[in-house]
Amino acid sequence: MIPTFVLRILFSGLMAFIPNENGTEVTVLLLNSNHYHTSDGSAMQAHKPLFIVRSGSCTGDCVDDDADIASFIYRDQASATALDSFAYALDNGSAWDITGSDITVQKLSGAASLPGLNIIDGVRGTDVIPTTSSERTDFSWIPQLQQLCGGGCALDADLFDTIPPEIVAARFTLSAGDLYTYSVARTGSDVLPAHFKRLDGTGSTSAYVQAITSWVGADIEVTGDGVQFVETKYDSSTGRSMTVGPDSSGKVEVAVVNLPPFVPPASSNNDRRTATKWPM
């Protein structure tokens, strides 16, 4: 009997999701924040595009000892401890800094084709926040830029060039599985609608109001012993690839993130009040 397992990919951070015209493929743009400013003139905090895999096995260009990634994620730990925490979190997986890269997911040679892409939409009601777990999965909780700019903005085709503009830090191409909202942003324990406006106080608040996605998920049922991730570099330098297999529970979990440095959560020994939450 041919084995099957679930590949779950979670996305979060400074990024945009752009489906093609017939919905068979979504390009995820991880955006570069370096040297860019918000509407009030404040410099944006530097973000790091990371590709993190937790799996039962990994062959190829597998990395579990990248000190830069470890210290970025575990800022509250000493370097050696951060590396240990990093390796433990990956299980037998890997992590890459994917700055300047295109990432694709591919089936193994001889394995069954991956299922087509299914974007989960049309399941929410008319409320500005989801009222059921089913409504929460709707893809439309991702804010739509066309709504925010009133239809006065157009997509730059250069974003899909082999060498994209500088604002694109990395890209991930998704053409398989169920794509859905994994979680929506909360204020404390409450889900509240977001009101969009300029930070410099000019102009009026947008009429576009709704809850917003904090994590997007993609679940792909893979038939076979593993799946491959392939990296192509914008500068034509040598890319990487890794083949990963499921853990004992029959899963491979991936996080594609583009976030500022992690802020440790508040504790009796740490008075910080915010934290980046990693669902893996």
C-alpha positions as CSV (number, residue, x, y, z in Angstrom):
1,M,0.0,0.0,0.0
2,I,1.4,3.4,-1.0
3,P,1.8,5.6,2.1
4,T,0.2,9.1,2.4
5,F,0.9,12.0,4.7
6,V,-0.2,15.5,5.3
7,L,2.2,18.4,4.4
8,R,1.0,21.5,6.3
9,I,2.5,24.9,5.3
10,L,1.9,28.0,7.4
11,F,2.5,31.5,6.3
12,S,2.8,34.7,8.4
13,G,4.4,38.1,8.3
14,L,5.0,40.8,5.7
15,M,3.8,39.1,2.6
16,A,1.1,39.2,-0.2
17,F,-0.9,36.4,-1.7
18,I,-1.5,36.7,-5.5
19,P,-3.7,34.0,-7.1
20,N,-3.5,33.6,-10.9
21,E,-6.6,34.2,-13.0
22,N,-8.1,30.7,-12.7
23,G,-7.0,30.1,-9.2
24,T,-4.7,27.2,-9.9
25,E,-1.6,28.8,-8.5
26,V,-0.9,31.4,-5.8
27,T,2.4,33.3,-5.7
28,V,3.3,34.4,-2.1
29,L,5.5,37.5,-2.1
30,L,7.6,38.0,1.0
31,L,8.3,41.7,1.0
32,N,11.5,43.5,1.8
33,S,11.2,46.0,4.6
34,N,14.8,47.3,4.6
35,H,15.0,51.0,3.5
36,Y,11.3,51.3,3.4
37,H,9.1,53.6,5.5
38,T,5.5,53.7,6.8
39,S,3.1,56.5,6.0
40,D,4.2,58.5,9.0
41,G,7.9,58.4,7.8
42,S,9.0,55.8,10.4
43,A,11.6,53.3,9.1
44,M,10.2,49.8,9.0
45,Q,11.9,47.2,11.2
46,A,14.0,44.7,9.3
47,H,12.3,41.4,8.5
48,K,13.9,38.1,7.8
49,P,12.3,35.7,5.3
50,L,12.7,32.1,6.7
51,F,11.7,28.7,5.5
52,I,11.4,26.3,8.5
53,V,10.6,22.6,8.2
54,R,9.8,20.1,11.0
55,S,9.8,16.6,9.7
56,G,10.7,13.0,10.4
57,S,13.6,12.9,7.9
58,C,15.6,15.2,5.7
59,T,18.1,14.6,2.9
60,G,19.9,17.1,0.6
61,D,20.7,20.6,1.7
62,C,19.4,20.2,5.3
63,V,20.5,22.8,7.8
64,D,19.8,22.6,11.6
65,D,22.8,24.5,12.9
66,D,22.4,28.0,11.4
67,A,23.5,30.3,14.2
68,D,21.9,33.4,12.6
69,I,18.5,31.9,12.3
70,A,18.7,30.4,15.8
71,S,19.6,33.7,17.4
72,F,16.9,35.5,15.4
73,I,14.2,33.1,16.7
74,Y,15.6,32.6,20.2
75,R,16.8,36.1,21.0
76,D,16.3,35.5,24.8
77,Q,18.8,32.6,24.9
78,A,22.5,32.3,24.8
79,S,24.0,31.3,21.5
80,A,24.7,27.7,22.3
81,T,21.3,27.3,24.0
82,A,19.6,28.9,21.0
83,L,21.2,26.4,18.6
84,D,20.1,23.5,20.8
85,S,16.5,24.9,20.9
86,F,16.6,25.4,17.2
87,A,17.7,21.8,16.4
88,Y,15.1,20.4,18.9
89,A,12.3,22.4,17.3
90,L,13.2,21.2,13.8
91,D,13.1,17.6,14.9
92,N,14.8,16.0,11.8
93,G,14.0,18.9,9.6
94,S,15.8,22.0,8.3
95,A,15.6,25.8,8.0
96,W,16.8,28.2,5.3
97,D,17.1,32.0,5.1
98,I,15.5,32.4,1.7
99,T,16.4,36.0,1.0
100,G,16.7,36.4,-2.8
101,S,15.0,33.0,-3.5
102,D,12.1,31.3,-5.2
103,I,10.8,28.3,-3.4
104,T,8.6,25.5,-4.9
105,V,7.2,22.3,-3.6
106,Q,7.5,19.3,-5.9
107,K,6.6,15.6,-5.8
108,L,9.3,13.0,-5.8
109,S,10.2,11.2,-9.0
110,G,7.8,8.4,-9.6
111,A,5.4,9.5,-7.0
112,A,1.7,10.4,-7.6
113,S,1.0,14.0,-8.7
114,L,0.2,16.4,-5.9
115,P,-3.5,17.4,-5.7
116,G,-4.6,20.6,-7.4
117,L,-4.9,23.9,-5.5
118,N,-8.2,24.6,-3.8
119,I,-8.6,28.1,-2.4
120,I,-11.2,28.0,0.5
121,D,-13.5,30.9,-0.1
122,G,-17.2,31.7,-0.1
123,V,-17.7,30.1,3.4
124,R,-17.9,33.3,5.4
125,G,-21.1,35.3,6.2
126,T,-21.6,39.0,6.0
127,D,-20.2,39.8,9.5
128,V,-16.8,41.6,9.7
129,I,-15.4,38.9,11.9
130,P,-15.8,35.1,11.6
131,T,-18.5,33.7,13.9
132,T,-17.8,30.0,13.4
133,S,-14.7,27.9,12.8
134,S,-15.9,27.2,9.3
135,E,-16.2,30.9,8.5
136,R,-12.7,31.5,9.9
137,T,-11.1,29.3,7.2
138,D,-12.2,31.7,4.4
139,F,-9.3,33.0,2.3
140,S,-10.9,36.4,2.2
141,W,-9.8,37.4,5.7
142,I,-6.5,38.3,4.0
143,P,-6.9,42.0,3.4
144,Q,-7.5,42.9,-0.3
145,L,-5.3,45.8,-1.5
146,Q,-7.7,46.6,-4.2
147,Q,-10.3,47.3,-1.5
148,L,-7.9,49.4,0.5
149,C,-6.9,51.6,-2.4
150,G,-10.4,51.9,-3.8
151,G,-9.6,50.2,-7.1
152,G,-6.9,52.8,-7.9
153,C,-4.0,50.4,-7.8
154,A,-2.7,47.9,-10.3
155,L,-0.5,44.9,-9.9
156,D,3.1,45.4,-11.2
157,A,3.8,42.5,-13.6
158,D,7.5,42.9,-12.8
159,L,6.8,41.2,-9.5
160,F,6.8,37.9,-11.4
161,D,10.0,38.5,-13.4
162,T,12.9,36.1,-13.0
163,I,14.6,38.8,-11.2
164,P,11.9,40.7,-9.3
165,P,12.1,44.3,-8.0
166,E,14.0,45.0,-4.8
167,I,10.8,45.0,-2.7
168,V,10.4,41.3,-3.2
169,A,12.7,39.5,-0.6
170,A,11.6,36.0,-1.6
171,R,8.7,34.1,-3.3
172,F,6.9,30.9,-2.7
173,T,4.8,29.3,-5.4
174,L,1.9,27.2,-4.3
175,S,-0.1,25.0,-6.8
176,A,-1.4,22.2,-4.6
177,G,-3.6,21.6,-1.6
178,D,-6.2,23.4,0.4
179,L,-5.4,27.1,1.0
180,Y,-7.2,28.7,3.9
181,T,-7.1,31.1,6.8
182,Y,-5.4,29.2,9.7
183,S,-6.0,31.9,12.3
184,V,-7.2,35.5,12.5
185,A,-5.5,38.3,14.5
186,R,-6.6,38.9,18.1
187,T,-6.4,41.8,20.5
188,G,-5.9,40.0,23.8
189,S,-8.5,37.2,23.6
190,D,-10.8,39.0,21.2
191,V,-11.1,39.0,17.4
192,L,-11.8,42.6,16.4
193,P,-12.2,44.1,12.9
194,A,-9.3,46.2,11.6
195,H,-9.9,49.8,10.6
196,F,-7.3,50.8,7.9
197,K,-5.9,54.3,7.9
198,R,-2.7,56.2,7.3
199,L,-0.3,56.4,10.3
200,D,0.4,60.1,9.6
201,G,-3.2,61.0,10.3
202,T,-4.0,62.3,6.8
203,G,-7.0,61.2,4.8
204,S,-9.9,59.3,6.1
205,T,-10.3,55.8,7.5
206,S,-11.0,53.3,4.8
207,A,-14.6,52.0,4.5
208,Y,-13.1,48.5,4.2
209,V,-13.3,47.0,7.7
210,Q,-12.9,43.3,8.6
211,A,-10.9,40.9,10.7
212,I,-7.5,40.1,9.3
213,T,-5.5,36.9,8.9
214,S,-2.5,36.3,11.1
215,W,-1.6,32.9,9.7
216,V,-2.5,31.3,6.4
217,G,-2.5,27.5,6.0
218,A,-2.1,25.1,3.1
219,D,-2.7,21.4,3.6
220,I,-1.4,19.1,1.0
221,E,-2.1,15.3,1.0
222,V,1.1,13.7,-0.4
223,T,1.1,10.2,-1.7
224,G,4.6,8.7,-1.3
225,D,7.4,8.6,1.1
226,G,8.3,12.3,1.0
227,V,8.2,15.6,-0.8
228,Q,10.9,18.0,-2.2
229,F,11.5,21.7,-1.8
230,V,13.6,23.4,-4.4
231,E,15.2,26.8,-4.1
232,T,16.2,29.0,-7.2
233,K,18.3,32.1,-6.5
234,Y,17.5,35.4,-8.2
235,D,21.2,36.1,-8.8
236,S,21.6,32.7,-10.7
237,S,23.9,31.3,-8.0
238,T,23.5,27.7,-6.9
239,G,20.2,27.0,-5.2
240,R,19.4,24.2,-2.8
241,S,16.9,21.4,-2.4
242,M,15.8,19.1,0.4
243,T,13.7,16.0,0.5
244,V,11.7,15.5,3.7
245,G,9.5,12.7,5.0
246,P,6.8,12.6,7.6
247,D,7.3,12.2,11.4
248,S,5.7,9.4,13.5
249,S,2.4,11.1,13.4
250,G,2.3,11.3,9.6
251,K,3.0,15.0,9.2
252,V,5.5,17.4,7.7
253,E,5.1,20.9,9.1
254,V,6.5,24.0,7.4
255,A,6.5,27.7,8.4
256,V,7.2,30.3,5.7
257,V,7.6,33.6,7.7
258,N,8.8,37.1,7.1
259,L,8.9,38.7,10.5
260,P,10.9,41.2,12.6
261,P,13.1,39.7,15.4
262,F,11.2,37.6,17.9
263,V,10.1,39.4,21.1
264,P,10.2,36.9,24.1
265,P,6.8,36.6,25.9
266,A,6.2,38.2,29.3
267,S,7.1,36.2,32.3
268,S,8.1,36.7,36.0
269,N,11.6,37.3,34.8
270,N,10.8,39.3,31.6
271,D,8.5,42.3,31.5
272,R,8.0,42.3,27.7
273,R,4.4,42.5,26.7
274,T,4.2,41.3,23.1
275,A,5.5,38.2,21.3
276,T,5.5,36.6,17.9
277,K,3.4,33.4,18.2
278,W,4.7,30.4,16.3
279,P,2.0,27.8,15.9
280,M,4.3,24.9,15.0
